[in-house]
Amino acid sequence: MLKLAGCVMLIAAGSLWGMKRAEILRERRHLLELIIEMMTYSAERIRYLRCTVDALKGSIKEEKRFSPLNSPEKLSLLSASERSELDIYFSRLGTTDSDGQQAMIALSISGFEHFASLAREEEKRKCRLYEVLGFVAGAFAAVILI
């Protein structure tokens, strides 16, 4: 009976590991899509309200939907190149006139759309793989235990 409980625990642990790895990929894709949404929001605020950089950053922090962008834990899901592009985006805000800002934001959006499409492809390829691999690894460990 104890061996059976151990086997079930191993299978459950393996499955949970696979599901957690798949969830990390889903969160990363969602975060990239949220960054694109934030950039579009910024462009609209600059275009229609002529917001200053400080006012724009304040309105982004106030928006609840953008709260994951304030979390270092969530931002750690991004690759180094994605974090670098995000830093470049924020450092360039307010350096030109409104039309220049629109062009800069459009360029940043296209870059992050590319990152998001790569993340979607990776999610499509690897999510199911991680889930199945976790289950199989747990089942393999359970068989060895028996």
Secondary structure, DSSP 8 states (H G I E B T S, - for coil): -HHHHHHHHHHHHHHHHHHHHHHHHHHHHHHHHHHHHHHHHHHHHHHHH---HHHHHHHHHH-GGGGGGG-HHHHTTS-HHHHHHHHHHHHHTTSS-HHHHHHHHHHHHHHHHHHHHHHHHHHHHHHHHHHHHHHHHHHHHHHHH-
